[in-house]
Amino acid sequence: MYNITFITPQCKIKVMKIFISYVGDELNRFHIPEIATGLERHPKIEHVYYWHRDNTADKSILRYMQDSIQNSDVILNFCSAAALKSGPVEQEMEMGVMLKRIFVPVYDKLVNVPLILKTKRCILFAESEINRVIKEIFSVLGLGESEFVPPKFEKYYGIELTSAEHAAMIELESLAGEQIPNVSRVKYDTFGFAASDSHITQLGLYRKGLSSLPDTIKKWLKQLKKSGCKIGE
């Protein structure tokens, strides 16, 4: 009989971190959250830092810059007239130069790209072409479309999951005989699941009398073990 609880902390294979440099008031104008989320869906991008999401109350903006840029491989510069006049944006660029980071400028008008960045491959921003901008960033970083297949998503009772995980949940639901509830945390005696960024992060199938599991789940468990995740049966 299967009585499984497993937790999947950061199990994707990732190799790159990106820091986004932008003027705070232009967060929505440049669709920073949407672009960051799109970039993080690439299997070779571990994390995308941007101030509005990653800053903490105990860190000054200078400390945030230092820590995030030091941890990053790439600086994605959103170039605008306001950015040219921004002291923090200038500091971020100076830190990146000092640490020899890779720069990828994204601009609204070419005149707004700082002279030091004009030798780089620049990407034209267009609000109606966010997917194109993301793909061009991948291309500049050598992460071509051939390596990135945008995942498809479906909702499991209101919770967005990749199509593969959604299919696995539907299959598990049929075996368990009832809907698997969404919970905030899975414990040893939990029947339910938790999800983040469209992926299952925790799953508990406590006392459901499962004598077998679908192949999709078996393959999933195998992949998790290879990734070093903790799995209890």
Residue pairs with C-beta under 8 A, 6 or more apart in sequence:
1 209
1 210
1 211
2 205
2 208
2 210
2 211
2 212
2 213
2 233
3 205
3 206
3 207
3 208
3 210
3 233
4 203
4 204
4 205
4 210
4 231
4 232
4 233
5 186
5 187
5 188
5 190
5 202
5 203
5 204
5 205
5 206
5 232
6 202
6 203
6 221
6 224
6 229
6 230
6 231
6 232
7 186
7 201
7 202
7 229
7 230
8 199
8 200
8 201
8 202
8 224
8 227
8 229
9 201
9 229
9 230
11 223
11 224
11 227
11 228
11 229
12 43
12 46
12 227
13 43
13 44
13 227
14 43
14 44
14 45
14 46
14 47
15 44
15 45
15 46
16 44
16 45
16 46
16 73
16 74
16 141
17 45
17 46
17 47
17 48
17 49
17 71
17 72
17 73
17 74
18 39
18 45
18 47
18 48
18 49
18 72
18 73
18 74
18 75
18 76
19 48
19 49
19 50
19 68
19 69
19 72
19 74
19 75
19 76
19 92
19 96
19 101
20 32
20 35
20 36
20 48
20 49
20 50
20 75
20 76
20 78
21 75
21 76
21 77
21 78
21 83
21 89
21 92
21 93
21 96
22 30
22 32
22 50
22 51
22 77
22 78
22 83
22 89
23 78
23 80
23 82
23 83
23 86
23 89
24 51
24 52
25 82
26 32
26 78
26 80
26 82
26 83
27 33
27 50
27 52
29 127
30 78
30 80
30 106
30 125
31 127
31 130
32 50
32 52
32 78
33 50
33 52
33 53
34 130
35 48
35 130
35 133
35 134
35 137
36 48
36 50
36 53
37 197
38 130
38 131
38 134
39 45
39 48
39 134
39 137
39 138
40 47
40 48
40 197
41 148
41 150
41 151
42 138
42 143
42 147
42 148
43 147
43 148
44 143
44 147
45 143
48 76
49 68
49 71
49 72
51 61
51 64
54 64
54 68
55 61
55 64
56 64
59 67
61 88
62 91
65 88
65 91
65 92
65 95
66 95
69 75
69 92
69 95
69 96
69 99
69 101
70 99
72 101
73 101
73 102
74 101
74 102
74 103
74 104
74 141
75 92
75 93
75 96
75 101
75 102
75 103
75 104
76 104
76 106
76 137
77 83
77 89
77 92
77 93
77 103
77 104
77 105
77 106
77 114
77 117
78 106
78 107
78 125
79 105
79 106
79 107
79 108
79 112
79 113
79 114
79 117
79 122
80 107
80 108
80 109
80 112
81 109
81 112
83 89
83 112
84 112
84 114
93 103
93 114
93 116
93 117
96 103
97 116
102 141
103 117
103 120
104 120
104 121
104 123
104 137
104 140
104 141
105 113
105 114
105 117
105 118
105 120
105 122
105 123
106 122
106 123
106 124
106 125
106 133
106 137
107 113
107 122
107 123
107 124
107 125
108 125
110 122
113 122
121 140
123 133
123 136
123 137
123 140
125 133
126 132
126 133
135 145
135 148
138 144
138 145
138 147
138 148
139 145
151 162
151 163
151 198
152 162
152 163
153 160
153 161
153 162
153 163
153 166
153 198
154 160
154 161
154 162
154 163
154 166
155 161
155 166
156 166
156 169
156 170
156 180
157 179
157 182
158 182
159 182
159 195
160 195
160 198
161 169
161 195
161 198
161 199
161 200
162 198
162 199
164 216
165 199
165 200
165 220
167 216
168 214
168 216
168 217
168 220
169 180
169 193
169 200
171 214
171 216
171 217
172 180
172 205
172 213
172 214
172 217
173 179
173 180
175 208
175 210
175 212
175 213
175 214
176 191
176 205
176 208
176 210
177 208
180 191
180 192
180 193
180 203
180 205
181 191
181 192
181 193
182 192
182 193
182 194
182 195
183 190
183 192
183 193
183 194
183 202
183 204
184 194
185 194
185 202
186 192
186 193
186 194
186 202
186 203
186 204
187 204
188 204
188 206
188 232
189 204
189 206
189 207
190 204
190 206
191 204
191 205
191 206
191 207
191 208
192 203
192 204
193 200
193 202
193 203
193 204
194 200
194 201
194 202
194 203
195 201
213 221
221 231
224 231
225 231
